Amino acid sequence: MPATPFCEPPQGARFQLGDWIGERLQANLEGWLLTAPTANPAMLQMFRDRDRQPRRALVPWAGEFPGKYLISAVQGYRLSRDRRLRLLLQQFVRELISVQDADGYLGPHPKSERLTGRTHDGQSPLWDLWGHYHCMLGLLYWWQETRDRAALDAACKTAELICRRFLDTGTRVLSAGAEEMNMAISHALCLLYKATGNPRYLQMVREIEKDWETPPAGDYVRTALRGVEFYQTPKPRWESLPNVQAIAELYLITGDDRYRRAVLHIYRSIRKTDRHNTGAFSSAEQAVGNPYDTRAIETCCVIAWMALCIDVLRLTGDPTVADELELATYNAVLGAQHPSGRWWTYNTPMDGVRRASAHDIVFQAHQGAPELNCCSVNAPRGLGMLSEWAVMRTPEGVNLNYYGAGRIQLPLKRGSSLSLNIQGSYPRRPDVQVTVEVNRSTEFVLRLRIPQWSKRTEVWLNGERVPDVQPGAYLPLQRTWHSGDTVRIRFDFSLHAWLGEREQAGKVSLYRGPILLAYDQRFNAMDPHDVPALSLTNLRYVEEQKTEPFRPLYLLRFAGTDGRALRLCDFASAGAMGTVYRSWLPVREDALPDGLRSPFAV
C-alpha cells in the first residue's frame, strides 16, 4: 500500500517574503531569472542545432541547462508571482517543447549519440539522460504550477522514448554510463508515474533499480541497509542524490519500509560525515567522510542536498531536518549568491574568497551562452525551495518552518484559507510575531518549529505563555483559530560553537541562531593570517552598525585573547567585496565549555 507523507509542500500557496530574504529574492529575480534566457539564447538554440554542422563542442551535461533554469524559475515564480516572469516562462516552455524531436528526444546531441552515446572525442559518456531528467522535472514543475497540459504531455513523450529504448529491449540504462547521473532519470519517472498512473513509468524505474545493484552503479538501497556510510558506497558523488530521491518516492508509492530506511540512513550519513559548517554538502563534488575537508564545495551539491532534505522532511516530519534547510539557506545558499543578484559561485569555501561560477568553471561557457554553467542555472533553486519547506501542509493543519518577515497564504480544508503574517527581523533579531487570519473560524493544528539551537524559547498565544516548549521539536497549537489570533516567539540567540578537528584543529566556528559568523578582511584591521584567537570562556560581543554597500546582516565586535578587536559578520555577507574571509577561527581552548556545543556540529 502507498505510504502517507507526514507533511507536504503547500499547493496554491502565495508568498510575500520581505526583509533580508526578500531583498535576495528580488535580486535573483531581476539579476538572473528575468535575464538568463535572453542573455544566453544558446540555452535552447543548441537543442535546435543538434543535427547540424559544424557540431557544437558541448560539455557532456549541456542538456541540463534549460531544465535546471526552468526548475529554479518556476520556484522563483511561486515566491514572487511576478507577471513578467510568468510571461517569460510561458514563452520559454513553448520554445522548449518546440525543440523536442518527434520521437520525444529533448536534448542537444545528434541522432547517432542520443541517450547512450559518448562525447565527440569518444572519451566520456554523455550525461544525456541526466539532461532529460532536469528538462522533465522542469516541465513537471510548470505543469503543477499552471496545469499547462502541453508541458505534461512533453514530459510524458520523453518518458515514452526512454521506455521504448530501455524497457524489454535488451538495452539497459546502465549501458549509458555515467551511472549516478543518467540513472537519476528514475526520480522524474517516479514523479510522472504519480502524476499520470502510467504503469510503464514505474516498470522502467524497477529496471533502473536493478541497474543500481549492478557494478559499477551506486547500489544505494542494499549498502544503506547494511549500514555502509554514504562516502564508502560505489557512487558517492552528489549526482547520486536524485537517485536517493527516487528511493524516497518508491517508499511513498509502495509503502515498502526498506526504501524509507535506506533514505534515512543516507541522509544521516551525509549529515554526520560530510555536511560542512555552512550547511553545505560535498568536498571536491562528492562525499568524502570529512566535513573539515578544504576542497571545493560545489553549489550544485548544496542544492541536491537540500532537495533530499525536503524529501526526508516529508517522510519523517522531523523538524531538525528543517533546521538543516535553514542552516543551508542562510549560509551556504546566500553565501553562494552575490548580494547584487548578478552571479552565483561554483565554490563557496568555508575559508577563502568568493568567485563567480563563470570564472571558476568558465570551460562550460559556450557561444551564445556565455553565462551558462551547471551552478549558474541550478543555484537559484536554493532560494526557490523556500516555496517547498517554509510552510508545509499536514493532515491536521500546518507546519511553520520559516520565521523571516512576510506573509504566507495557503488553502486549508473544505474551502477555508489561512494567512500567516510574520513580523520581526529574524534572523537578525530573536523576536517574531505571527498573526493568523482565516476566512472563517477553523480548527486546525499550527505547529511551530522550535530549532535545536534555541535552548530556551518563549512562546505566547494571545498574550498567554505557552508551556513545555522543547528545542528540536514542533510545538503543536491546536485550537479553533480566529482572525487576529497572535503568536509571539522569542528565540534564544545565545552563541553556540563547533570545535574543529582534522584540517580545522585548533579552530572554532561560531553561530548566533542559525547564522554562521565569519571574519571578513574588509571589517578588520588585521589580515587573514593574523586573526587573533578567541577564548570560549569569554565570548562577549558588542553589535556595531554598517551602512556601506552590501551591508551585513549584523556585525559583532569580539575581543581576541591578545586584546585586539575582532569583528565577525554573517557568513552570507563575508567576502561580498572580493575580500578574504574565514569561518574557522583560531581558538585558545581545546574543549568546549558546558552548554556551548552547537547542534550543527557533527
C-alpha positions in Angstrom: 0.0 0.0 0.0 1.2 3.6 -0.6 2.7 5.4 2.3 1.4 8.8 3.5 3.9 11.6 4.0 3.9 13.4 7.3 3.9 16.8 5.5 3.9 18.1 2.0 4.8 21.4 0.3 1.6 23.6 0.1 -0.2 23.6 -3.2 -1.6 27.0 -4.2 0.3 29.0 -1.6 1.1 32.7 -2.0 4.3 34.2 -0.6 5.3 37.8 0.1 8.7 37.5 1.8 10.4 40.6 2.9 13.4 41.9 4.8 16.8 40.1 4.1 15.4 37.1 2.1 13.0 39.4 0.2 15.9 41.5 -0.9 17.9 38.5 -2.1 14.8 37.0 -3.9 14.3 40.3 -5.7 17.9 40.5 -6.7 17.7 36.9 -8.0 14.6 37.8 -10.0 16.0 41.0 -11.6 19.6 39.9 -11.9 19.1 36.4 -13.3 15.7 34.8 -13.7 14.4 37.5 -15.9 17.6 37.9 -18.0 19.2 34.4 -18.3 17.3 33.1 -21.4 17.8 36.4 -23.4 21.4 36.8 -22.4 22.1 33.1 -23.1 20.0 32.2 -26.2 22.1 29.1 -26.9 20.5 27.5 -23.9 17.8 26.4 -26.3 19.5 27.0 -29.7 21.9 24.2 -29.0 18.9 21.9 -29.0 17.8 23.2 -32.4 21.3 22.7 -33.8 21.9 19.1 -32.6 21.9 17.5 -36.1 23.6 20.4 -37.9 27.2 21.1 -39.0 29.6 22.2 -37.7 28.9 20.4 -34.5 28.8 22.3 -31.3 31.5 21.3 -28.8 29.4 20.7 -25.8 30.1 19.5 -22.3 28.5 16.1 -21.5 25.9 17.7 -19.3 24.9 20.6 -21.7 21.3 19.2 -21.9 20.7 20.1 -18.3 20.8 23.8 -18.7 17.2 24.5 -19.8 15.7 22.2 -17.2 17.7 23.5 -14.3 16.8 27.1 -15.3 13.2 26.1 -15.6 13.0 24.4 -12.2 14.6 27.4 -10.4 12.5 29.9 -12.4 9.2 28.1 -11.6 10.1 28.1 -7.9 11.1 31.8 -8.2 7.7 32.5 -9.7 5.9 30.6 -6.8 7.6 33.1 -4.4 7.2 36.3 -6.4 4.1 35.9 -8.6 5.9 38.3 -10.9 3.9 38.8 -14.1 7.0 39.4 -16.2 8.4 36.1 -15.1 5.2 34.2 -15.8 5.1 35.6 -19.4 8.8 34.8 -19.9 8.3 31.2 -18.6 5.2 30.7 -20.8 7.4 31.6 -23.8 10.3 29.6 -22.6 8.2 26.4 -22.1 6.7 26.8 -25.6 10.2 27.1 -27.1 11.5 24.1 -25.0 8.6 22.0 -26.3 9.2 23.2 -29.8 12.7 21.8 -29.8 11.6 18.3 -28.8 12.0 15.9 -31.6 9.1 13.9 -32.9 10.2 10.7 -31.0 10.3 12.6 -27.7 14.1 13.3 -27.6 14.7 16.6 -25.6 18.5 17.1 -25.7 21.3 18.8 -27.7 23.0 15.7 -29.2 22.8 14.2 -32.7 20.8 11.2 -33.6 23.8 8.9 -33.6 24.6 9.6 -30.0 21.3 10.0 -28.3 20.8 8.6 -24.7 23.7 6.1 -24.8 26.4 8.0 -26.8 29.8 9.4 -26.0 31.3 12.9 -26.3 32.5 13.8 -29.8 36.1 12.9 -28.9 34.9 9.4 -27.7 36.5 9.9 -24.2 33.4 10.2 -21.9 29.8 9.0 -21.8 27.2 11.7 -22.4 25.0 12.7 -19.5 22.1 12.7 -21.8 19.5 11.0 -19.6 20.7 13.4 -16.8 19.8 16.3 -19.1 16.4 14.8 -19.8 15.9 14.3 -16.1 16.1 18.1 -15.5 14.0 19.0 -18.5 11.3 16.6 -17.5 11.4 17.9 -13.9 11.2 21.5 -15.0 8.2 20.7 -17.3 6.5 18.8 -14.4 7.0 21.8 -12.1 5.5 24.1 -14.7 2.5 21.8 -15.2 2.0 21.6 -11.4 2.0 25.3 -11.1 -0.1 26.2 -14.2 -1.8 23.0 -15.3 -0.4 23.6 -18.8 -1.2 20.2 -20.4 1.4 20.7 -23.1 4.2 20.7 -20.5 3.0 17.4 -19.0 2.5 15.9 -22.5 6.0 16.8 -23.4 7.4 15.2 -20.3 5.4 12.0 -20.9 6.6 12.0 -24.6 10.2 11.9 -23.3 9.3 9.2 -20.8 7.8 7.1 -23.6 11.0 7.4 -25.6 13.0 6.2 -22.6 10.7 3.3 -22.1 10.9 2.3 -25.8 14.7 2.5 -25.7 15.3 0.6 -22.5 12.2 -1.4 -21.5 12.3 -5.0 -22.7 14.8 -4.2 -25.5 18.0 -5.8 -24.1 19.5 -2.3 -23.7 19.8 -1.0 -20.2 20.2 2.4 -18.7 23.4 1.0 -17.2 24.8 1.0 -20.7 24.6 4.8 -20.9 27.5 5.0 -18.5 27.9 8.0 -16.1 25.7 5.8 -13.8 24.8 8.2 -10.9 24.0 10.9 -13.5 22.0 9.0 -16.1 20.1 6.8 -13.6 18.8 10.0 -11.9 16.0 9.8 -14.6 14.4 7.3 -12.1 13.3 10.3 -10.0 11.4 12.0 -12.8 9.8 8.8 -13.8 8.6 8.2 -10.3 7.0 11.7 -10.2 5.5 11.1 -13.7 4.0 7.8 -12.5 2.4 9.6 -9.6 1.1 12.3 -11.9 -0.3 10.0 -14.6 -0.6 6.5 -13.2 1.1 5.1 -16.3 2.5 1.7 -15.1 5.2 1.7 -17.8 7.0 4.5 -15.9 7.1 2.6 -12.7 8.2 -0.5 -14.6 11.1 1.5 -16.0 12.0 2.6 -12.5 12.1 -1.0 -11.4 14.5 -1.9 -14.2 16.7 1.0 -13.2 16.5 -0.3 -9.6 18.1 -3.5 -10.9 20.8 -1.4 -12.6 21.6 0.3 -9.2 22.6 -3.1 -8.0 24.9 -3.8 -10.9 28.5 -2.7 -10.7 29.8 0.0 -11.2 26.5 1.6 -10.2 25.6 3.0 -6.7 23.8 0.1 -5.1 22.1 2.6 -2.9 19.5 0.6 -1.1 21.5 -2.5 -0.2 24.5 -0.6 1.0 22.3 1.7 3.1 20.5 -1.3 4.7 23.9 -2.8 5.6 24.8 0.5 7.3 27.6 1.5 4.9 28.4 5.2 5.2 27.5 7.1 2.0 31.0 8.2 1.3 32.1 4.5 1.3 29.5 3.5 -1.4 30.4 2.9 -5.0 29.0 6.3 -6.2 29.4 9.0 -3.5 29.2 11.9 -5.9 26.5 14.4 -5.5 24.7 13.4 -8.6 23.6 10.2 -6.8 21.2 12.2 -4.6 18.3 12.4 -7.2 18.6 8.6 -7.2 18.1 8.7 -3.5 15.1 10.9 -4.0 13.7 8.2 -6.4 14.0 5.8 -3.5 12.0 8.1 -1.3 9.3 8.2 -4.0 9.4 4.4 -4.2 8.6 4.3 -0.5 5.6 6.6 -0.9 4.4 4.7 -4.0 4.8 1.2 -2.5 4.9 1.6 1.3 7.9 -0.8 1.4 9.8 0.3 4.5 13.2 -0.8 3.1 13.1 2.3 1.0 12.4 4.6 3.9 15.1 3.1 6.0 17.6 3.4 3.1 16.8 7.1 2.5 17.1 8.0 6.2 20.4 6.1 6.6 21.9 8.0 3.6 20.6 11.4 4.9 22.0 10.7 8.4 25.3 9.5 7.0 25.8 12.7 4.9 24.7 14.8 7.9 27.2 13.0 10.1 30.2 12.8 7.8 30.0 15.3 5.0 27.9 18.3 5.9 30.1 21.4 6.4 29.8 24.2 9.0 27.9 26.3 6.4 25.2 23.7 5.9 26.7 22.7 2.5 27.5 19.2 1.3 30.4 17.7 -0.6 34.2 18.2 -0.9 35.5 18.1 -4.5 31.9 17.3 -5.6 31.4 14.2 -3.6 31.1 12.7 -0.1 34.5 12.0 1.4 33.7 11.3 5.1 35.3 14.6 6.3 33.3 17.8 7.0 36.6 19.6 7.6 37.9 19.0 4.1 39.0 22.2 2.5 38.5 21.3 -1.2 35.8 22.9 -3.3 32.2 22.9 -2.0 30.2 23.0 -5.2 26.9 24.9 -5.2 25.1 22.2 -7.2 25.9 19.8 -4.4 24.2 22.0 -1.8 21.1 22.2 -4.0 20.9 18.4 -4.3 21.4 18.0 -0.5 18.6 20.5 0.2 16.2 18.7 -2.2 16.9 15.5 -0.4 16.4 17.2 2.9 12.9 18.3 1.8 12.0 14.7 0.9 13.3 13.5 4.3 11.2 16.2 6.0 8.2 14.9 4.0 8.9 11.3 5.1 9.6 12.0 8.7 8.1 15.3 9.9 11.3 15.8 11.8 11.8 19.5 12.5 15.6 19.1 12.8 15.6 18.4 9.1 14.1 21.9 8.6 16.9 23.2 10.8 19.3 21.8 8.2 17.4 23.5 5.4 17.5 26.8 7.4 21.3 26.4 8.0 22.0 25.8 4.3 19.7 28.6 3.1 21.0 31.4 5.4 24.7 30.4 5.0 25.6 28.2 2.0 23.0 29.5 -0.4 23.1 33.2 0.4 26.8 32.8 0.6 26.8 31.4 -3.0 24.7 34.3 -4.2 26.3 37.7 -4.6 24.1 40.3 -2.9 23.7 42.1 -6.2 22.0 39.1 -7.7 24.2 39.2 -10.8 26.1 36.0 -10.1 26.5 32.8 -8.1 29.5 30.8 -7.1 30.6 27.3 -8.1 32.6 27.0 -4.9 31.8 28.7 -1.6 34.6 27.6 0.7 34.5 27.7 4.4 37.6 29.9 4.3 38.7 31.8 1.2 37.2 34.1 -1.3 34.1 34.1 -3.4 34.5 33.7 -7.2 31.7 33.8 -9.8 31.0 30.4 -11.3 31.5 32.0 -14.7 35.2 32.4 -13.6 35.8 29.1 -11.8 34.1 26.9 -14.3 34.4 29.0 -17.4 35.1 25.9 -19.6 31.3 25.3 -19.5 30.5 28.6 -21.3 29.5 28.3 -24.9 29.0 30.6 -27.9 25.6 32.2 -27.4 25.6 31.1 -23.7 28.5 32.9 -22.0 27.0 32.8 -18.5 25.8 29.1 -18.6 27.3 26.5 -16.3 25.8 23.9 -14.0 25.8 26.1 -11.0 24.6 29.4 -12.6 21.3 27.7 -13.6 21.0 25.5 -10.6 21.9 27.7 -7.7 18.7 29.8 -7.6 16.8 26.6 -6.5 18.4 27.2 -3.1 16.2 30.2 -2.7 13.3 28.8 -4.7 13.0 25.8 -2.4 11.6 28.1 0.3 8.3 27.6 -1.6 8.5 23.9 -0.6 9.6 24.0 3.1 8.9 27.4 4.6 5.4 26.2 5.4 4.1 22.7 4.9 0.7 21.1 4.9 -0.2 18.2 7.3 -3.3 16.1 7.6 -4.1 18.1 10.8 -3.1 21.6 9.7 0.1 23.5 9.0 3.8 23.3 10.0 5.6 26.7 10.1 9.3 26.3 9.5 10.3 29.8 8.3 10.3 32.9 10.5 11.5 35.6 8.2 9.3 38.7 7.8 6.5 38.3 5.3 3.1 36.9 4.5 2.2 33.4 3.5 -1.3 32.5 2.3 -2.5 28.9 1.8 -5.7 27.0 1.5 -7.0 24.7 4.3 -9.6 22.0 4.1 -13.2 22.5 2.9 -12.8 25.9 1.5 -11.0 27.5 4.5 -8.0 29.7 3.8 -5.2 30.8 6.1 -2.8 33.7 6.1 0.2 33.9 8.4 1.6 37.4 8.8 5.1 37.2 10.2 6.6 40.3 11.7 10.1 40.9 13.1 13.6 40.9 11.7 14.5 37.2 12.1 17.3 36.0 11.9 18.7 39.5 12.7 16.6 39.7 15.9 15.2 36.9 18.1 11.6 38.3 18.4 8.9 37.1 16.0 5.2 37.7 15.9 2.8 35.6 13.8 -0.7 36.9 13.3 -3.3 34.4 12.0 -6.0 35.4 9.5 -8.7 32.9 8.4 -11.7 33.5 6.1 -13.8 31.7 8.7 -13.0 30.4 12.2 -11.4 27.0 11.7 -10.0 24.3 13.9 -6.5 23.0 12.9 -3.1 22.4 14.3 -0.4 25.1 13.8 2.9 23.5 14.5 5.8 25.9 15.2 9.4 24.6 14.5 11.5 25.2 17.6 15.1 25.0 16.4 17.6 22.7 18.2 19.9 25.7 18.8 17.2 27.7 20.6 17.6 26.1 24.1 15.2 28.5 25.9 12.4 29.5 23.5 9.5 31.5 24.9 6.1 31.4 23.2 2.9 33.4 23.9 -0.5 32.7 22.4 -2.8 35.8 22.5 -0.7 37.0 25.4 -0.7 33.8 27.4 2.5 31.9 28.0 2.6 28.5 26.3 4.3 25.9 28.5 6.6 23.0 27.6 8.5 24.5 24.6 11.2 22.0 23.6 14.1 22.6 21.3 14.4 20.4 18.3 10.6 19.7 18.2 7.4 21.1 16.8 5.2 23.0 19.3 1.7 22.0 18.4 -1.0 24.7 18.9 -4.4 23.0 18.3 -7.5 25.2 18.6 -10.2 26.9 16.7 -8.4 29.8 15.1 -9.9 33.2 14.6 -8.6 36.1 12.6 -6.4 38.3 14.8 -5.0 35.4 16.9 -1.4 36.2 17.6 1.6 34.0 18.5 4.7 35.7 19.8 8.0 33.9 19.9 11.3 34.8 21.4 14.2 32.6 20.3 17.4 32.1 22.3 20.2 33.7 20.3 22.9 32.6 22.7 26.1 31.8 20.8 26.9 28.2 20.1 30.1 26.7 18.8 31.6 23.8 16.7 35.1 22.9 17.7 37.1 21.9 14.7 39.1 18.7 14.1 41.5 17.4 11.4 42.2 20.3 9.0 40.4 22.7 11.3 42.0 21.5 14.6 42.7 24.5 16.9 39.8 26.4 15.4 36.1 27.1 16.1 33.0 28.0 14.2 30.6 30.3 16.0 26.9 30.6 15.4 24.3 33.2 16.5 20.9 31.5 16.0 21.1 29.8 12.5 23.8 32.3 11.3 27.4 31.2 11.0 29.8 34.1 11.9 32.9 34.9 9.9 35.9 37.2 9.8 35.9 39.4 6.7 39.0 41.3 5.8 37.0 44.5 5.0 35.8 44.9 8.6 39.1 44.2 10.4 42.5 45.9 10.7 44.4 42.6 10.8 44.9 40.4 7.7 43.7 36.8 7.5 47.0 35.2 8.6 46.9 37.3 11.7 43.4 36.7 13.1 43.6 36.7 16.9 42.5 33.7 18.9 39.2 33.7 20.7 38.5 32.5 24.2 35.4 30.2 24.5 35.0 31.3 28.1 34.9 35.0 27.2 32.6 35.3 24.1 31.0 38.6 24.9 30.4 40.9 22.0 29.1 44.4 21.1 26.9 44.9 18.0 28.1 47.5 15.5 26.3 49.1 12.6 27.4 49.4 9.0 25.7 51.3 6.2 28.1 50.7 3.4 27.1 48.8 0.2 26.3 45.1 0.8 25.6 45.9 4.5 26.0 42.7 6.6 23.0 41.2 8.4 24.9 42.2 11.5 28.5 42.9 12.7 29.6 41.8 16.1 32.8 43.0 17.8 34.6 40.5 20.0 37.9 40.8 21.9 40.7 38.5 20.9 42.9 36.9 23.6 45.5 39.5 22.7 43.1 42.4 23.3 42.6 43.3 19.6 39.1 43.8 18.3 37.8 41.0 16.0 34.7 41.9 14.0 32.6 39.0 12.8 29.7 39.3 10.3 27.2 36.8 8.9 28.8 34.2 6.6 26.5 35.2 3.7 27.9 38.7 3.6 31.5 37.8 4.2 33.6 38.3 1.0 31.0 40.2 -0.9 33.5 42.9 -1.8 36.1 40.3 -3.0 37.9 40.3 0.3 39.3 37.2 2.1 37.1 35.7 4.8 37.3 32.9 7.5 34.6 30.9 9.2 37.0 28.7 11.1 38.6 31.0 13.7 41.6 30.4 15.9 40.7 29.4 19.5 42.6 29.2 22.7 40.8 26.2 24.3 40.9 22.6 23.1 37.5 21.7 24.6 34.1 23.4 24.7 32.6 24.7 27.9 29.4 23.1 29.0 26.4 24.1 27.0 28.2 25.8 24.2 28.3 22.9 21.7 26.3 23.7 18.6 23.7 21.2 17.4 25.1 21.8 13.9 28.4 20.2 15.0 28.9 16.6 13.7 
